[in-house]
């Protein structure tokens, strides 16, 4: 029989156990954070009818989708979590309670060119708040607090949430008489950080046919800098010229004014008029989050307000606001930058029980006792030498080992070894359980990301 060389497909990330524990820790942290804000978990199918996923149709999405047939069915793998959410809400709107708050952490698939830090299979971690007919703007003010709490819980200490409002940008373009080109301008402005001001200006003039004076006005407007207060103040001179602009400026001010009350410190957010989120999808507040020490990475969390979530599936108006974290890419970047905390508990068990007698019944009983008391326990029953047994615990990073020989069985005690310190104590099983629980409690609050 020929041996097939094992390999992982390009663009698909596969982790070894220690890294998988870190990744799962990130997932758990986000799940706990989302639950803290009253979001309900949702799990939509990986496979949808192609007509559902491609309702909007065309463009790069259709080129990147993994599409196949099974019998007469035309099927596709989901390429994000938002389109399935739209289908779900439209399909079950009569059974849901609004505002509907959901989180979903799951894999999506895009057949794009695999490159460093970009994957064809990757996890997204999304939250969305969906209204029925309307959705209060306070939801848009709450979203940044969730971003802040999630990233600080992961261990990030230096990041900035950048906020804008699409109505401000669209209103400004209307003031300039460029309403018909607003979508194209937004998609161009969205490329600013990647290609720079000069290239953005060139596209505006050469490709979109915007005259030099209005191009300079656009560049000058989006380049408005300074602290949050000064950027908001700079918008005042445009008030009264356009209703869309005025609405956007009011919404932006409301969001900013309420973020502190939601627990976001002032130095963790800023108004940035360059944030456009080039998709036509967004209609109001937009967010992007960047790591302060690694701006070259780009946004690690983005999203915003949209007014027609499910317009392709229902006539019902279902506005919403949401964010998405590209979890696989974020993990890769943290790994690549050596920002993952290698001291984070990654062992599959809290204690390894090593029987030292042929009769392992007492060890089995002890393992059951530990598990009943909430201790993750492995029983090592392999016929190996002592060095191999203790080496197994060491390689897996199991913090405690218990030895159970004739002396321990006779005395009703166990030998408990702290694998990190080397300290070994003879204790009753109850005291041993308390010692293990106390030891793992000390490391329970470890951050996943280095401070």
GIHU-V637162 format. One record per run of one state. SS is the DSSP state (2 for helix, 1 for strand, 0 for the rest). FROM is the first residue (numbers start at 1). LEN is the number of residues. If there is no record, write none. Layout:
ss,from,len
SS,FROM,LEN
SS,FROM,LEN
This chain:
ss,from,len
0,1,11
1,12,1
0,13,4
2,17,20
0,37,3
1,40,2
0,42,5
1,47,3
2,50,4
0,54,5
2,59,6
0,65,2
1,67,4
0,71,2
1,73,5
0,78,4
2,82,11
0,93,7
1,100,10
0,110,5
1,115,1
0,116,2
1,118,1
0,119,2
1,121,10
0,131,7
2,138,17
0,155,4
1,159,7
2,166,10
0,176,3
2,179,11
0,190,2
2,192,4
0,196,1
2,197,11
0,208,4
2,212,11
0,223,5
2,228,11
0,239,4
2,243,17
0,260,6
2,266,3
1,269,3
0,272,13
1,285,7
0,292,3
2,295,3
0,298,3
1,301,6
0,307,13
1,320,7
2,327,10
0,337,3
1,340,1
0,341,10
1,351,5
0,356,5
2,361,12
0,373,4
1,377,4
0,381,5
2,386,11
0,397,3
1,400,5
0,405,1
2,406,6
0,412,1
1,413,6
0,419,5
1,424,5
2,429,15
0,444,5
1,449,1
0,450,2
